[in-house]
């Protein structure tokens, strides 16, 4: 079986080697290009989406409660 330390050392050496090649620049430039493209699309992060989903869920719940109260008040008013 291969020694995990040997694999970690090999991975570290490969990362060091790649950092000095155009491949690292290509990755950095690609990330910048994609980030710029997404910024122009006006998309939100997953965290922002999750927060808004929670707000919507609470709003829907409150709306259900208010609808039930209105219905009860209407029944009370009509004497039913």
C-alpha positions as CSV (number, residue, x, y, z in Angstrom):
1,X,0.0,0.0,0.0
2,X,1.2,3.5,-0.8
3,X,2.3,5.7,2.1
4,X,-0.2,8.7,2.4
5,X,2.7,11.0,3.3
6,X,4.3,10.1,0.0
7,X,1.1,11.0,-1.9
8,X,0.8,14.3,0.0
9,X,4.4,15.1,-0.8
10,X,3.8,14.3,-4.5
11,X,0.7,16.4,-4.6
12,X,2.5,19.3,-3.0
13,X,5.3,19.0,-5.5
14,X,2.9,18.9,-8.4
15,X,1.1,22.0,-7.1
16,X,4.4,23.8,-6.8
17,X,5.3,22.8,-10.3
18,X,1.9,23.8,-11.8
19,X,2.1,27.2,-10.0
20,X,5.2,28.0,-12.1
21,X,3.5,27.1,-15.4
22,X,1.1,28.8,-17.7
23,X,-1.6,26.4,-16.5
24,X,-1.9,28.3,-13.3
25,X,-2.3,31.6,-15.1
26,X,-4.9,30.0,-17.4
27,X,-6.9,28.8,-14.4
28,X,-6.7,32.3,-12.8
29,X,-7.7,34.0,-16.0
30,X,-10.6,31.6,-16.5
31,X,-11.9,32.1,-13.0
32,X,-11.8,35.9,-13.5
33,X,-13.6,35.6,-16.8
34,X,-16.3,33.4,-15.4
35,X,-16.7,35.6,-12.3
36,X,-17.0,38.7,-14.5
37,X,-19.6,36.9,-16.7
38,X,-21.6,35.9,-13.7
39,X,-21.5,39.4,-12.3
40,X,-23.0,40.8,-15.5
41,X,-25.8,38.2,-15.3
42,X,-26.8,39.7,-11.9
43,X,-27.0,36.2,-10.2
44,X,-27.1,35.8,-6.5
45,X,-25.0,33.5,-4.2
46,X,-26.4,30.4,-2.8
47,X,-26.4,32.0,0.6
48,X,-28.4,35.0,-0.6
49,X,-30.9,32.6,-2.3
50,X,-31.3,30.5,0.9
51,X,-32.0,33.6,3.0
52,X,-34.6,34.8,0.5
53,X,-36.2,31.4,0.5
54,X,-36.5,31.5,4.3
55,X,-38.0,34.9,4.1
56,X,-40.5,33.7,1.5
57,X,-41.4,30.7,3.7
58,X,-42.1,32.9,6.7
59,X,-44.1,35.3,4.6
60,X,-46.3,32.5,3.3
61,X,-46.8,31.2,6.8
62,X,-47.8,34.7,8.0
63,X,-50.2,35.1,5.0
64,X,-51.9,31.8,5.9
65,X,-52.4,33.0,9.5
66,X,-53.8,36.3,8.3
67,X,-56.1,34.6,5.9
68,X,-57.4,32.4,8.7
69,X,-58.0,35.4,10.9
70,X,-59.9,37.3,8.2
71,X,-62.0,34.2,7.5
72,X,-62.8,33.9,11.3
73,X,-63.7,37.6,11.6
74,X,-65.9,37.3,8.5
75,X,-67.7,34.3,10.0
76,X,-68.1,36.1,13.3
77,X,-69.5,39.2,11.6
78,X,-72.0,37.3,9.6
79,X,-73.0,35.2,12.6
80,X,-72.3,31.9,11.0
